Amino acid sequence: MKTFAKSTAGTVATVAQALIAAAALFATAAPALAQELKIGYVNSERVLREATPAKAAQAKLETEFSKREKELTDIGARLKAAADKLDKDAPTLSEAERTRRQRELVEQDRDLQRKRREFQEDLNQRRNEELAAVVERANRVIKQIFDAEKYDLILQEVVFASSRVDITDKVIRVLNSPAAPAK
């Protein structure tokens, strides 16, 4: 048992020494390695918020869906007015008439909710399509910058990034230029 404990302790000590040596080697090599790498960072949210193609896609969606949205708002307002009228008239209505109008309101509300769901699904689908086109275009711009400026790595999702490696403004400028790669 003592022999096993000694050999295990010796192995652990050897592994620990190897790890310390590897850490020391990495610590001395890391700055040189980092200086050789050219790294960039792109804030995707900013690109999708500030780039002209993203703004154009948003405006296109607003134009495409504004009429339907207004119709739904109008239907909702009419439904609310009818419900208010029923509440006001309820004391003077017969039981049968009150029940009939309540049923109509419930039916109209159900129809409105269905239309709102369909509207939201259509809007989300179109938004995803438009954003996918903008993202694809932005990725082509990022690839151009990557190749032209000989980057080793460009990241899009990070926790922290120095302004020194942030190339978001450059990507937005290229996307906003008339010569930006189209679809």
KEROKE-162983 format. One record per atom (N, C-alpha, C): x, y, z; residue number from 1; atom name. Coordinates in nm, 4 decimals. Example, Ala and Ser with C-alpha at 12.3 -4.5 7.8 and 13.67 -1.06 7.14 Angstrom:
% residues 2
px|py|pz|resi|name
1.3190|-0.5690|0.7800|1|N
1.2300|-0.4500|0.7800|1|CA
1.3200|-0.3300|0.7800|1|C
1.2850|-0.2250|0.7080|2|N
1.3670|-0.1060|0.7140|2|CA
1.2900|0.0030|0.7870|2|C
% end
This chain:
% residues 183
px|py|pz|resi|name
0.0820|-0.1186|0.0000|1|N
0.0000|0.0000|0.0000|1|CA
0.0862|0.1247|0.0000|1|C
0.1989|0.1225|0.0781|2|N
0.2882|0.2372|0.0818|2|CA
0.3508|0.2598|-0.0551|2|C
0.3824|0.1527|-0.1253|3|N
0.4437|0.1641|-0.2568|3|CA
0.3477|0.2314|-0.3538|3|C
0.2206|0.1930|-0.3480|4|N
0.1202|0.2540|-0.4345|4|CA
0.1078|0.4038|-0.4041|4|C
0.1038|0.4388|-0.2745|5|N
0.0909|0.5786|-0.2347|5|CA
0.2115|0.6586|-0.2834|5|C
0.3354|0.5982|-0.2715|6|N
0.4556|0.6689|-0.3162|6|CA
0.4531|0.6870|-0.4672|6|C
0.4126|0.5815|-0.5405|7|N
0.4128|0.5927|-0.6861|7|CA
0.3052|0.6903|-0.7330|7|C
0.1899|0.6918|-0.6650|8|N
0.0838|0.7848|-0.7005|8|CA
0.1276|0.9283|-0.6706|8|C
0.1910|0.9475|-0.5554|9|N
0.2384|1.0810|-0.5194|9|CA
0.3450|1.1263|-0.6182|9|C
0.4318|1.0353|-0.6591|10|N
0.5360|1.0689|-0.7564|10|CA
0.4758|1.1048|-0.8910|10|C
0.3736|1.0316|-0.9327|11|N
0.3073|1.0583|-1.0599|11|CA
0.2372|1.1930|-1.0556|11|C
0.1678|1.2213|-0.9455|12|N
0.0988|1.3494|-0.9301|12|CA
0.1995|1.4635|-0.9332|12|C
0.3108|1.4463|-0.8662|13|N
0.4139|1.5503|-0.8648|13|CA
0.4698|1.5707|-1.0049|13|C
0.4919|1.4631|-1.0785|14|N
0.5443|1.4733|-1.2148|14|CA
0.4443|1.5441|-1.3056|14|C
0.3163|1.5096|-1.2940|15|N
0.2126|1.5731|-1.3743|15|CA
0.2026|1.7213|-1.3382|15|C
0.2087|1.7526|-1.2103|16|N
0.2014|1.8917|-1.1657|16|CA
0.3195|1.9709|-1.2214|16|C
0.4387|1.9122|-1.2195|17|N
0.5564|1.9805|-1.2733|17|CA
0.5410|2.0028|-1.4235|17|C
0.4862|1.9045|-1.4927|18|N
0.4662|1.9180|-1.6370|18|CA
0.3650|2.0288|-1.6667|18|C
0.2576|2.0343|-1.5881|19|N
0.1577|2.1399|-1.6061|19|CA
0.2173|2.2775|-1.5790|19|C
0.2965|2.2900|-1.4760|20|N
0.3609|2.4182|-1.4443|20|CA
0.4544|2.4595|-1.5576|20|C
0.5287|2.3632|-1.6109|21|N
0.6202|2.3929|-1.7216|21|CA
0.5417|2.4347|-1.8459|21|C
0.4306|2.3667|-1.8731|22|N
0.3484|2.4009|-1.9898|22|CA
0.2868|2.5397|-1.9732|22|C
0.2407|2.5709|-1.8525|23|N
0.1821|2.7022|-1.8265|23|CA
0.2872|2.8119|-1.8430|23|C
0.4071|2.7861|-1.7943|24|N
0.5148|2.8847|-1.8085|24|CA
0.5500|2.9046|-1.9552|24|C
0.5556|2.7959|-2.0299|25|N
0.5861|2.8049|-2.1727|25|CA
0.4761|2.8817|-2.2453|25|C
0.3492|2.8534|-2.2131|26|N
0.2379|2.9222|-2.2761|26|CA
0.2389|3.0704|-2.2397|26|C
0.2698|3.1006|-2.1130|27|N
0.2712|3.2404|-2.0684|27|CA
0.3764|3.3211|-2.1443|27|C
0.4906|3.2590|-2.1751|28|N
0.5942|3.3320|-2.2492|28|CA
0.5643|3.3359|-2.3981|28|C
0.4946|3.2341|-2.4502|29|N
0.4671|3.2284|-2.5939|29|CA
0.3386|3.3025|-2.6310|29|C
0.2452|3.3162|-2.5391|30|N
0.1154|3.3760|-2.5689|30|CA
0.1255|3.5190|-2.6217|30|C
0.2052|3.6074|-2.5593|31|N
0.2131|3.7433|-2.6141|31|CA
0.2676|3.7459|-2.7578|31|C
0.3660|3.6637|-2.7857|32|N
0.4207|3.6595|-2.9216|32|CA
0.3163|3.6046|-3.0182|32|C
0.2439|3.5028|-2.9762|33|N
0.1401|3.4444|-3.0596|33|CA
0.0286|3.5456|-3.0842|33|C
-0.0107|3.6177|-2.9793|34|N
-0.1179|3.7161|-2.9926|34|CA
-0.0762|3.8306|-3.0839|34|C
0.0513|3.8677|-3.0824|35|N
0.0974|3.9762|-3.1683|35|CA
0.0954|3.9346|-3.3147|35|C
0.1095|3.8081|-3.3407|36|N
0.1093|3.7604|-3.4784|36|CA
-0.0318|3.7462|-3.5338|36|C
-0.1290|3.7257|-3.4485|37|N
-0.2679|3.7089|-3.4931|37|CA
-0.3328|3.8438|-3.5168|37|C
-0.4119|3.8524|-3.6234|38|N
-0.4904|3.9728|-3.6486|38|CA
-0.6357|3.9334|-3.6274|38|C
-0.6956|3.9913|-3.5227|39|N
-0.8301|3.9538|-3.4815|39|CA
-0.9221|4.0740|-3.4962|39|C
-1.0441|4.0488|-3.5418|40|N
-1.1447|4.1533|-3.5539|40|CA
-1.2739|4.1093|-3.4880|40|C
-1.3573|4.2069|-3.4572|41|N
-1.4862|4.1802|-3.3944|41|CA
-1.5917|4.2635|-3.4649|41|C
-1.7081|4.2027|-3.4910|42|N
-1.8204|4.2728|-3.5521|42|CA
-1.9412|4.2595|-3.4594|42|C
-2.0008|4.3728|-3.4238|43|N
-2.1214|4.3744|-3.3422|43|CA
-2.2409|4.3578|-3.4364|43|C
-2.2910|4.2372|-3.4466|44|N
-2.4007|4.2040|-3.5394|44|CA
-2.5261|4.2853|-3.5121|44|C
-2.5566|4.3069|-3.3847|45|N
-2.6769|4.3841|-3.3500|45|CA
-2.6681|4.5250|-3.4066|45|C
-2.5514|4.5868|-3.3936|46|N
-2.5348|4.7224|-3.4472|46|CA
-2.5480|4.7236|-3.5980|46|C
-2.4917|4.6239|-3.6636|47|N
-2.5013|4.6164|-3.8097|47|CA
-2.6480|4.6070|-3.8498|47|C
-2.7240|4.5216|-3.7823|48|N
-2.8657|4.5030|-3.8165|48|CA
-2.9520|4.6226|-3.7765|48|C
-2.8990|4.7078|-3.6908|49|N
-2.9731|4.8254|-3.6478|49|CA
-2.9352|4.9500|-3.7288|49|C
-2.8079|4.9608|-3.7694|50|N
-2.7584|5.0860|-3.8270|50|CA
-2.7284|5.0826|-3.9761|50|C
-2.7069|4.9673|-4.0338|51|N
-2.6704|4.9602|-4.1749|51|CA
-2.7901|4.9960|-4.2632|51|C
-2.7623|5.0642|-4.3718|52|N
-2.8673|5.1060|-4.4654|52|CA
-2.9508|4.9886|-4.5170|52|C
-2.8911|4.8761|-4.5563|53|N
-2.9747|4.7639|-4.6022|53|CA
-3.0695|4.7128|-4.4929|53|C
-3.0263|4.7159|-4.3687|54|N
-3.1128|4.6717|-4.2586|54|CA
-3.2269|4.7706|-4.2386|54|C
-3.1966|4.8998|-4.2466|55|N
-3.3016|5.0019|-4.2333|55|CA
-3.4002|4.9916|-4.3495|55|C
-3.3483|4.9644|-4.4701|56|N
-3.4355|4.9498|-4.5873|56|CA
-3.5267|4.8290|-4.5707|56|C
-3.4730|4.7210|-4.5173|57|N
-3.5547|4.6008|-4.4945|57|CA
-3.6649|4.6302|-4.3933|57|C
-3.6312|4.7042|-4.2884|58|N
-3.7309|4.7397|-4.1868|58|CA
-3.8400|4.8282|-4.2473|58|C
-3.8002|4.9248|-4.3286|59|N
-3.8983|5.0134|-4.3927|59|CA
-3.9877|4.9341|-4.4878|59|C
-3.9291|4.8391|-4.5581|60|N
-4.0059|4.7544|-4.6502|60|CA
-4.1111|4.6746|-4.5731|60|C
-4.0722|4.6198|-4.4592|61|N
-4.1664|4.5433|-4.3767|61|CA
-4.2786|4.6322|-4.3236|61|C
-4.2425|4.7521|-4.2792|62|N
-4.3440|4.8434|-4.2276|62|CA
-4.4447|4.8784|-4.3361|62|C
-4.3949|4.9040|-4.4574|63|N
-4.4841|4.9358|-4.5691|63|CA
-4.5732|4.8166|-4.6016|63|C
-4.5119|4.6994|-4.6051|64|N
-4.5842|4.5776|-4.6425|64|CA
-4.6932|4.5409|-4.5415|64|C
-4.6690|4.5669|-4.4134|65|N
-4.7607|4.5192|-4.3100|65|CA
-4.8424|4.6297|-4.2436|65|C
-4.8187|4.7538|-4.2773|66|N
-4.8892|4.8627|-4.2080|66|CA
-5.0394|4.8598|-4.2343|66|C
-5.0805|4.8271|-4.3554|67|N
-5.2233|4.8247|-4.3874|67|CA
-5.2956|4.7181|-4.3039|67|C
-5.2374|4.5980|-4.2973|68|N
-5.2990|4.4908|-4.2180|68|CA
-5.3028|4.5264|-4.0699|68|C
-5.1961|4.5890|-4.0229|69|N
-5.1901|4.6270|-3.8820|69|CA
-5.2989|4.7308|-3.8502|69|C
-5.3174|4.8254|-3.9403|70|N
-5.4212|4.9273|-3.9205|70|CA
-5.5593|4.8621|-3.9217|70|C
-5.5815|4.7678|-4.0125|71|N
-5.7098|4.6971|-4.0171|71|CA
-5.7375|4.6263|-3.8845|71|C
-5.6361|4.5598|-3.8303|72|N
-5.6534|4.4892|-3.7029|72|CA
-5.6819|4.5873|-3.5899|72|C
-5.6154|4.7003|-3.5917|73|N
-5.6399|4.8025|-3.4897|73|CA
-5.7821|4.8542|-3.5003|73|C
-5.8278|4.8781|-3.6233|74|N
-5.9649|4.9262|-3.6443|74|CA
-6.0678|4.8225|-3.5980|74|C
-6.0454|4.6970|-3.6313|75|N
-6.1368|4.5900|-3.5885|75|CA
-6.1410|4.5841|-3.4358|75|C
-6.0236|4.5948|-3.3723|76|N
-6.0167|4.5934|-3.2261|76|CA
-6.0937|4.7100|-3.1652|76|C
-6.0809|4.8271|-3.2273|77|N
-6.1523|4.9448|-3.1764|77|CA
-6.3033|4.9268|-3.1914|77|C
-6.3465|4.8733|-3.3068|78|N
-6.4902|4.8496|-3.3273|78|CA
-6.5430|4.7457|-3.2270|78|C
-6.4630|4.6439|-3.2031|79|N
-6.5031|4.5394|-3.1084|79|CA
-6.5153|4.5976|-2.9674|79|C
-6.4219|4.6819|-2.9293|80|N
-6.4281|4.7452|-2.7971|80|CA
-6.5504|4.8361|-2.7879|80|C
-6.5783|4.9107|-2.8928|81|N
-6.6957|4.9989|-2.8935|81|CA
-6.8239|4.9167|-2.8803|81|C
-6.8295|4.8037|-2.9493|82|N
-6.9481|4.7176|-2.9415|82|CA
-6.9625|4.6594|-2.8008|82|C
-6.8512|4.6226|-2.7378|83|N
-6.8562|4.5691|-2.6013|83|CA
-6.9013|4.6771|-2.5042|83|C
-6.8502|4.7997|-2.5221|84|N
-6.8920|4.9109|-2.4355|84|CA
-7.0417|4.9392|-2.4518|84|C
-7.0873|4.9336|-2.5772|85|N
-7.2298|4.9582|-2.6053|85|CA
-7.3154|4.8496|-2.5396|85|C
-7.2688|4.7259|-2.5471|86|N
-7.3429|4.6169|-2.4837|86|CA
-7.3501|4.6385|-2.3327|86|C
-7.2378|4.6771|-2.2722|87|N
-7.2378|4.7030|-2.1275|87|CA
-7.3375|4.8132|-2.0912|87|C
-7.3413|4.9159|-2.1755|88|N
-7.4307|5.0294|-2.1495|88|CA
-7.5774|4.9896|-2.1687|88|C
-7.6033|4.9113|-2.2751|89|N
-7.7413|4.8733|-2.3085|89|CA
-7.7919|4.7507|-2.2321|89|C
-7.7031|4.6782|-2.1688|90|N
-7.7388|4.5502|-2.1060|90|CA
-7.8613|4.5575|-2.0139|90|C
-7.8726|4.6586|-1.9299|91|N
-7.9891|4.6595|-1.8396|91|CA
-8.1236|4.6693|-1.9125|91|C
-8.1242|4.7276|-2.0315|92|N
-8.2516|4.7461|-2.1022|92|CA
-8.2798|4.6354|-2.2032|92|C
-8.1819|4.5461|-2.2270|93|N
-8.1990|4.4402|-2.3268|93|CA
-8.2680|4.3185|-2.2662|93|C
-8.3372|4.2462|-2.3522|94|N
-8.3945|4.1186|-2.3071|94|CA
-8.2805|4.0187|-2.2900|94|C
-8.3072|3.9163|-2.2142|95|N
-8.2050|3.8128|-2.1883|95|CA
-8.1568|3.7512|-2.3191|95|C
-8.2480|3.7212|-2.4103|96|N
-8.2133|3.6582|-2.5385|96|CA
-8.1259|3.7513|-2.6224|96|C
-8.1634|3.8791|-2.6276|97|N
-8.0854|3.9766|-2.7070|97|CA
-7.9452|3.9954|-2.6485|97|C
-7.9374|4.0053|-2.5160|98|N
-7.8078|4.0206|-2.4491|98|CA
-7.7193|3.8999|-2.4775|98|C
-7.7736|3.7801|-2.4681|99|N
-7.6989|3.6568|-2.4947|99|CA
-7.6530|3.6521|-2.6395|99|C
-7.7405|3.6903|-2.7321|100|N
-7.7058|3.6897|-2.8743|100|CA
-7.5893|3.7854|-2.9016|100|C
-7.5956|3.9059|-2.8458|101|N
-7.4900|4.0045|-2.8676|101|CA
-7.3586|3.9613|-2.8021|101|C
-7.3660|3.8993|-2.6850|102|N
-7.2455|3.8492|-2.6188|102|CA
-7.1794|3.7411|-2.7041|102|C
-7.2641|3.6518|-2.7598|103|N
-7.2111|3.5466|-2.8471|103|CA
-7.1419|3.6073|-2.9687|103|C
-7.2041|3.7085|-3.0284|104|N
-7.1446|3.7757|-3.1443|104|CA
-7.0095|3.8378|-3.1080|104|C
-7.0048|3.9016|-2.9908|105|N
-6.8790|3.9635|-2.9466|105|CA
-6.7704|3.8587|-2.9244|105|C
-6.8074|3.7478|-2.8629|106|N
-6.7104|3.6406|-2.8394|106|CA
-6.6578|3.5874|-2.9730|106|C
-6.7480|3.5691|-3.0672|107|N
-6.7110|3.5200|-3.2008|107|CA
-6.6192|3.6202|-3.2719|107|C
-6.6542|3.7478|-3.2643|108|N
-6.5721|3.8521|-3.3272|108|CA
-6.4350|3.8611|-3.2606|108|C
-6.4322|3.8464|-3.1282|109|N
-6.3044|3.8504|-3.0564|109|CA
-6.2168|3.7318|-3.0954|109|C
-6.2756|3.6149|-3.1068|110|N
-6.2027|3.4947|-3.1473|110|CA
-6.1438|3.5143|-3.2876|110|C
-6.2246|3.5713|-3.3773|111|N
-6.1793|3.5981|-3.5136|111|CA
-6.0644|3.6994|-3.5132|111|C
-6.0765|3.8034|-3.4304|112|N
-5.9704|3.9045|-3.4203|112|CA
-5.8414|3.8416|-3.3681|112|C
-5.8505|3.7584|-3.2668|113|N
-5.7307|3.6933|-3.2113|113|CA
-5.6638|3.6046|-3.3162|113|C
-5.7450|3.5328|-3.3943|114|N
-5.6904|3.4481|-3.5012|114|CA
-5.6183|3.5333|-3.6041|114|C
-5.6790|3.6445|-3.6442|115|N
-5.6175|3.7339|-3.7428|115|CA
-5.4881|3.7942|-3.6891|115|C
-5.4861|3.8292|-3.5613|116|N
-5.3629|3.8836|-3.5003|116|CA
-5.2519|3.7802|-3.4994|116|C
-5.2865|3.6551|-3.4670|117|N
-5.1853|3.5481|-3.4685|117|CA
-5.1300|3.5294|-3.6085|117|C
-5.2185|3.5242|-3.7066|118|N
-5.1751|3.5080|-3.8455|118|CA
-5.0870|3.6246|-3.8884|118|C
-5.1273|3.7447|-3.8505|119|N
-5.0483|3.8643|-3.8825|119|CA
-4.9085|3.8524|-3.8220|119|C
-4.9014|3.8162|-3.6945|120|N
-4.7726|3.8059|-3.6255|120|CA
-4.6848|3.6980|-3.6884|120|C
-4.7443|3.5844|-3.7246|121|N
-4.6689|3.4774|-3.7897|121|CA
-4.6156|3.5223|-3.9249|121|C
-4.7004|3.5898|-4.0038|122|N
-4.6565|3.6398|-4.1344|122|CA
-4.5461|3.7434|-4.1193|122|C
-4.5639|3.8340|-4.0239|123|N
-4.4633|3.9375|-4.0003|123|CA
-4.3304|3.8750|-3.9582|123|C
-4.3351|3.7810|-3.8655|124|N
-4.2116|3.7155|-3.8198|124|CA
-4.1423|3.6420|-3.9341|124|C
-4.2187|3.5738|-4.0164|125|N
-4.1596|3.5014|-4.1293|125|CA
-4.0923|3.5983|-4.2258|125|C
-4.1605|3.7054|-4.2607|126|N
-4.1034|3.8042|-4.3530|126|CA
-3.9825|3.8736|-4.2905|126|C
-3.9898|3.9042|-4.1602|127|N
-3.8767|3.9679|-4.0928|127|CA
-3.7555|3.8754|-4.0982|127|C
-3.7774|3.7478|-4.0732|128|N
-3.6668|3.6516|-4.0788|128|CA
-3.6076|3.6437|-4.2190|128|C
-3.6935|3.6465|-4.3213|129|N
-3.6446|3.6429|-4.4590|129|CA
-3.5606|3.7665|-4.4899|129|C
-3.6130|3.8828|-4.4529|130|N
-3.5410|4.0082|-4.4803|130|CA
-3.4095|4.0144|-4.4026|130|C
-3.4131|3.9764|-4.2759|131|N
-3.2904|3.9789|-4.1956|131|CA
-3.1884|3.8786|-4.2463|131|C
-3.2347|3.7638|-4.2929|132|N
-3.1416|3.6643|-4.3478|132|CA
-3.0676|3.7214|-4.4685|132|C
-3.1384|3.7965|-4.5525|133|N
-3.0741|3.8581|-4.6692|133|CA
-2.9704|3.9614|-4.6246|133|C
-3.0027|4.0407|-4.5227|134|N
-2.9080|4.1412|-4.4730|134|CA
-2.7878|4.0729|-4.4087|134|C
-2.8117|3.9682|-4.3311|135|N
-2.7026|3.8951|-4.2657|135|CA
-2.6108|3.8319|-4.3708|135|C
-2.6706|3.7751|-4.4739|136|N
-2.5911|3.7143|-4.5808|136|CA
-2.5029|3.8199|-4.6475|136|C
-2.5611|3.9338|-4.6738|137|N
-2.4861|4.0435|-4.7364|137|CA
-2.3746|4.0931|-4.6433|137|C
-2.4053|4.1078|-4.5147|138|N
-2.3048|4.1517|-4.4168|138|CA
-2.1923|4.0494|-4.4069|138|C
-2.2255|3.9217|-4.4104|139|N
-2.1219|3.8186|-4.4042|139|CA
-2.0291|3.8246|-4.5251|139|C
-2.0850|3.8575|-4.6429|140|N
-1.9988|3.8738|-4.7606|140|CA
-1.9044|3.9926|-4.7430|140|C
-1.9553|4.1007|-4.6852|141|N
-1.8708|4.2180|-4.6588|141|CA
-1.7617|4.1820|-4.5584|141|C
-1.7983|4.1112|-4.4518|142|N
-1.7006|4.0693|-4.3507|142|CA
-1.5940|3.9812|-4.4149|142|C
-1.6354|3.8909|-4.5011|143|N
-1.5391|3.8038|-4.5712|143|CA
-1.4458|3.8864|-4.6591|143|C
-1.4987|3.9885|-4.7274|144|N
-1.4146|4.0765|-4.8093|144|CA
-1.3095|4.1450|-4.7231|144|C
-1.3526|4.2004|-4.6102|145|N
-1.2593|4.2675|-4.5188|145|CA
-1.1579|4.1675|-4.4659|145|C
-1.2043|4.0498|-4.4311|146|N
-1.1169|3.9423|-4.3813|146|CA
-1.0060|3.9132|-4.4821|146|C
-1.0441|3.8960|-4.6095|147|N
-0.9466|3.8636|-4.7132|147|CA
-0.8565|3.9825|-4.7460|147|C
-0.9159|4.0997|-4.7632|148|N
-0.8397|4.2175|-4.8059|148|CA
-0.7394|4.2629|-4.7002|148|C
-0.7778|4.2531|-4.5746|149|N
-0.6906|4.3028|-4.4679|149|CA
-0.6168|4.1909|-4.3949|149|C
-0.6280|4.0706|-4.4482|150|N
-0.5546|3.9539|-4.3979|150|CA
-0.5740|3.9292|-4.2477|150|C
-0.7025|3.9194|-4.2095|151|N
-0.7346|3.8843|-4.0711|151|CA
-0.7151|3.7348|-4.0525|151|C
-0.6792|3.6959|-3.9301|152|N
-0.6712|3.5548|-3.8947|152|CA
-0.8042|3.5065|-3.8369|152|C
-0.8785|3.5998|-3.7760|153|N
-1.0006|3.5624|-3.7070|153|CA
-1.0901|3.6853|-3.6940|153|C
-1.2180|3.6690|-3.7292|154|N
-1.3168|3.7734|-3.7042|154|CA
-1.4309|3.7076|-3.6283|154|C
-1.4631|3.7653|-3.5134|155|N
-1.5671|3.7119|-3.4258|155|CA
-1.6911|3.8000|-3.4317|155|C
-1.8079|3.7385|-3.4097|156|N
-1.9308|3.8169|-3.4060|156|CA
-1.9966|3.8148|-3.2691|156|C
-1.9837|3.7105|-3.1962|157|N
-2.0470|3.7017|-3.0642|157|CA
-1.9382|3.6887|-2.9587|157|C
-1.9181|3.7929|-2.8794|158|N
-1.8188|3.7898|-2.7730|158|CA
-1.8776|3.8546|-2.6490|158|C
-1.8147|3.8298|-2.5360|159|N
-1.8578|3.8916|-2.4112|159|CA
-1.8004|4.0332|-2.4021|159|C
-1.6720|4.0462|-2.4306|160|N
-1.6048|4.1756|-2.4294|160|CA
-1.5132|4.1841|-2.5496|160|C
-1.4998|4.3043|-2.6056|161|N
-1.4057|4.3262|-2.7153|161|CA
-1.3529|4.4681|-2.7054|161|C
-1.2259|4.4822|-2.7282|162|N
-1.1622|4.6129|-2.7267|162|CA
-1.2005|4.6891|-2.8533|162|C
-1.2078|4.8198|-2.8428|163|N
-1.2372|4.9015|-2.9611|163|CA
-1.1264|4.8877|-3.0649|163|C
-1.0102|4.8432|-3.0217|164|N
-0.8965|4.8225|-3.1117|164|CA
-0.9257|4.7135|-3.2151|164|C
-1.0074|4.6138|-3.1795|165|N
-1.0375|4.5042|-3.2713|165|CA
-1.1780|4.5139|-3.3309|165|C
-1.2553|4.6152|-3.2882|166|N
-1.3935|4.6305|-3.3347|166|CA
-1.3941|4.6900|-3.4758|166|C
-1.4407|4.6120|-3.5725|167|N
-1.4458|4.6586|-3.7120|167|CA
-1.5904|4.6813|-3.7572|167|C
-1.6812|4.6956|-3.6617|168|N
-1.8231|4.7131|-3.6932|168|CA
-1.8460|4.8365|-3.7803|168|C
-1.7834|4.9486|-3.7450|169|N
-1.8016|5.0713|-3.8242|169|CA
-1.7574|5.0510|-3.9682|169|C
-1.6487|4.9786|-3.9865|170|N
-1.5976|4.9517|-4.1221|170|CA
-1.6987|4.8676|-4.2005|170|C
-1.7556|4.7666|-4.1365|171|N
-1.8548|4.6809|-4.2021|171|CA
-1.9782|4.7635|-4.2402|171|C
-2.0233|4.8480|-4.1496|172|N
-2.1405|4.9322|-4.1776|172|CA
-2.1106|5.0281|-4.2926|172|C
-1.9900|5.0885|-4.2925|173|N
-1.9530|5.1798|-4.4024|173|CA
-1.9565|5.1088|-4.5366|173|C
-1.9003|4.9875|-4.5416|174|N
-1.8987|4.9134|-4.6681|174|CA
-2.0408|4.8746|-4.7088|174|C
-2.1218|4.8304|-4.6136|175|N
-2.2614|4.7961|-4.6455|175|CA
-2.3391|4.9179|-4.6955|175|C
-2.3099|5.0340|-4.6415|176|N
-2.3809|5.1563|-4.6798|176|CA
-2.3334|5.2142|-4.8127|176|C
-2.2165|5.1705|-4.8571|177|N
-2.1634|5.2246|-4.9835|177|CA
-2.2393|5.1644|-5.1019|177|C
-2.2506|5.2402|-5.2103|178|N
-2.3229|5.1901|-5.3277|178|CA
-2.2565|5.0673|-5.3894|178|C
-2.1274|5.0495|-5.3669|179|N
-2.0549|4.9374|-5.4260|179|CA
-2.0579|4.8121|-5.3391|179|C
-2.1393|4.8153|-5.2329|180|N
-2.1464|4.6985|-5.1433|180|CA
-2.1997|4.5785|-5.2208|180|C
-2.1513|4.4579|-5.1857|181|N
-2.1972|4.3384|-5.2558|181|CA
-2.3480|4.3196|-5.2420|181|C
-2.4131|4.3074|-5.3512|182|N
-2.5587|4.2877|-5.3492|182|CA
-2.5923|4.1407|-5.3361|182|C
-2.7220|4.1133|-5.3413|183|N
-2.7692|3.9742|-5.3294|183|CA
-2.7156|3.8984|-5.4410|183|C
% end
